[in-house]
Amino acid sequence: ASANSSEYSTDVVPITAIRDSVMALVVSERSTIQNIDQLEKVLQSGKQVNVGYGAPGQQMFLEQLFELAKAKKGGPTMVPYKGGGPVVNDLLGGHIEIAAVPLSIVKSHIDAGKIKLLGLASRSHFEGYNHIPLMKNKYPKWEEFDGFAVVAEKGTDKDAIAWWSTFLKDYISDESVRKDFTKELTVPVEFGTENLERT
């Protein structure tokens, strides 16, 4: 789920959030943009730049960035893709200059110096990336939107909801599961429906 539970409350029964995505704000290696401050100046200048995304949460990330950075209308052009893979391919190929994608799919390219990491959307610093600015520190009004959740169809049997709730609480609390989430470059969250309502 990449939105809060209240948006879906008429259609589904929320059970729990599981983990948060770690979204990366990246630029191609050919870009002259070296940090978020330089990116902000480009966005405010009205310069034409193509910005890619591959999912609704990434689109929301960019829309929020443009609003908080006071991007000039007519400057950045958002280019939608079907998934993060094509976004990364076009970023590497120089067809787009900027993108918002999950850190997990660009980490190897960042480590190889083919893509530059400017900022991370995460509620806390992520191991190995403590030197990278968090979007919420740059923009105090920044909100996190993207993550994974478990919901059930409206009208699902209450006993089934209770079973899943118990199972998922044990699952999310398991230390090995939490470590696996971190290895996959996502952040584990605490059990409960309130974690779906943080945004």
C-alpha positions in Angstrom: 0.0 0.0 0.0 1.4 3.4 -0.9 -1.3 5.5 0.8 -2.9 5.7 4.2 -5.5 3.2 5.3 -8.3 5.8 5.5 -8.2 6.1 1.7 -9.1 2.4 1.4 -11.2 1.9 4.5 -14.5 1.5 2.6 -13.0 -1.2 0.4 -10.7 -3.2 2.6 -10.0 -4.1 6.2 -6.4 -3.0 7.2 -4.5 -5.5 9.2 -0.9 -4.1 9.5 1.9 -2.3 7.7 4.9 -4.7 7.3 7.8 -2.6 6.1 8.6 0.7 4.5 10.3 1.2 1.2 13.5 3.2 1.1 13.0 5.5 -1.9 16.1 6.9 -3.6 16.3 10.3 -5.4 18.9 9.7 -8.1 20.5 11.3 -11.1 22.4 9.9 -14.0 26.2 9.9 -13.9 26.2 12.4 -16.8 24.2 14.9 -14.7 26.0 18.0 -13.4 23.7 17.9 -10.4 25.7 16.8 -7.4 23.4 17.3 -4.4 19.8 18.2 -3.4 20.6 21.9 -3.2 21.8 21.9 -6.8 18.7 19.9 -7.8 16.4 22.4 -6.1 18.0 25.3 -8.0 17.5 23.4 -11.3 13.8 22.8 -10.4 13.3 26.5 -9.5 15.1 27.7 -12.6 12.5 26.3 -15.0 15.2 24.3 -16.9 13.7 21.4 -18.9 14.5 18.2 -17.2 13.0 14.7 -17.6 12.2 13.0 -14.4 11.2 9.3 -14.3 9.1 7.1 -12.0 7.7 3.6 -12.2 4.9 3.4 -9.6 2.3 5.6 -7.8 4.4 5.9 -4.7 7.3 7.2 -6.8 5.0 9.7 -8.5 3.8 11.0 -5.1 7.4 11.3 -4.1 8.2 13.5 -7.1 5.0 15.6 -6.8 5.9 16.3 -3.2 9.5 17.2 -4.1 8.4 19.6 -6.8 5.9 21.3 -4.4 8.4 21.6 -1.5 11.3 22.6 -3.7 9.0 25.2 -5.3 9.7 23.9 -8.8 8.9 26.3 -11.6 6.0 25.2 -13.8 7.1 24.0 -17.2 10.5 22.9 -15.9 10.5 19.3 -14.8 8.6 16.8 -16.9 7.5 13.6 -15.2 7.9 10.6 -17.4 5.9 7.5 -16.3 7.3 4.0 -16.8 5.9 0.5 -16.2 8.1 -0.4 -13.2 11.4 0.6 -11.8 13.5 -1.4 -14.2 12.7 0.7 -17.3 13.3 3.8 -15.3 16.8 2.7 -14.4 17.6 1.6 -17.9 16.6 5.1 -19.3 18.5 6.8 -16.5 21.6 4.8 -17.4 21.0 5.5 -21.1 20.7 9.3 -20.5 17.1 9.5 -21.7 16.1 10.9 -18.3 18.2 12.9 -15.9 16.4 12.4 -12.5 14.4 9.6 -11.0 12.7 8.4 -7.8 13.0 4.6 -7.5 13.4 2.1 -4.6 17.0 2.0 -3.3 17.0 -1.8 -3.8 17.0 -1.6 -7.6 19.7 1.1 -7.9 22.1 0.1 -5.2 24.5 -1.8 -7.5 24.5 1.0 -10.0 25.2 3.6 -7.2 28.0 1.4 -5.9 29.5 1.2 -9.4 29.3 4.9 -9.8 26.8 4.8 -12.7 24.1 6.6 -10.8 24.4 9.3 -8.2 22.3 9.1 -5.0 21.1 12.6 -3.8 18.7 11.8 -1.1 16.7 9.1 0.6 13.0 8.9 1.7 13.2 7.0 4.9 12.0 7.7 8.5 15.5 7.1 9.7 19.0 6.7 8.3 19.6 3.5 6.6 22.7 1.4 7.3 25.5 2.2 4.9 23.9 5.5 3.8 24.2 7.6 6.9 26.0 10.3 4.9 23.1 10.7 2.4 20.5 13.4 3.3 17.0 12.3 4.3 14.2 14.1 2.5 12.5 14.8 5.8 15.6 16.6 7.0 15.8 18.8 3.9 12.0 19.4 3.9 10.4 19.5 7.4 6.9 19.0 5.9 8.1 15.8 4.0 5.8 12.8 4.3 6.6 9.2 3.7 4.1 7.4 1.5 5.5 4.2 0.2 5.5 0.8 1.9 4.1 -2.7 2.1 0.9 -3.6 4.0 -1.5 -6.5 4.4 -5.2 -5.8 4.0 -8.3 -8.1 3.6 -11.4 -7.7 1.5 -14.2 -5.9 3.2 -16.6 -8.4 4.8 -13.8 -11.0 5.5 -14.7 -13.3 8.4 -13.6 -11.9 11.7 -12.0 -15.2 12.7 -9.9 -15.1 9.6 -8.8 -11.5 10.3 -7.9 -12.5 13.9 -5.8 -15.4 12.6 -3.9 -13.3 10.1 -3.4 -10.6 12.8 -1.9 -13.1 15.2 0.3 -14.7 12.5 1.5 -11.4 11.1 2.3 -10.0 14.6 4.6 -13.1 15.2 6.0 -12.8 11.7 6.9 -9.1 11.9 8.3 -9.5 15.3 10.7 -12.3 14.3 14.3 -11.0 14.4 15.4 -13.0 11.3 12.5 -11.5 9.3 13.4 -8.0 10.4 17.0 -8.6 9.4 15.9 -9.9 6.0 13.9 -6.8 5.4 17.0 -4.7 6.1 19.0 -6.9 3.7 16.4 -6.1 1.0 16.9 -2.4 1.7 13.5 -1.8 3.3 12.8 -0.8 6.9 10.8 -3.0 9.3 7.9 -1.4 11.1 6.1 -2.2 14.2 2.9 -4.3 14.1 -0.5 -2.6 13.9 -3.0 -0.8 11.8 -1.7 2.6 13.1 1.4 2.1 10.9 -0.9 2.4 7.9 -2.1 5.8 9.1 1.2 7.6 9.7 0.8 9.6 6.5 
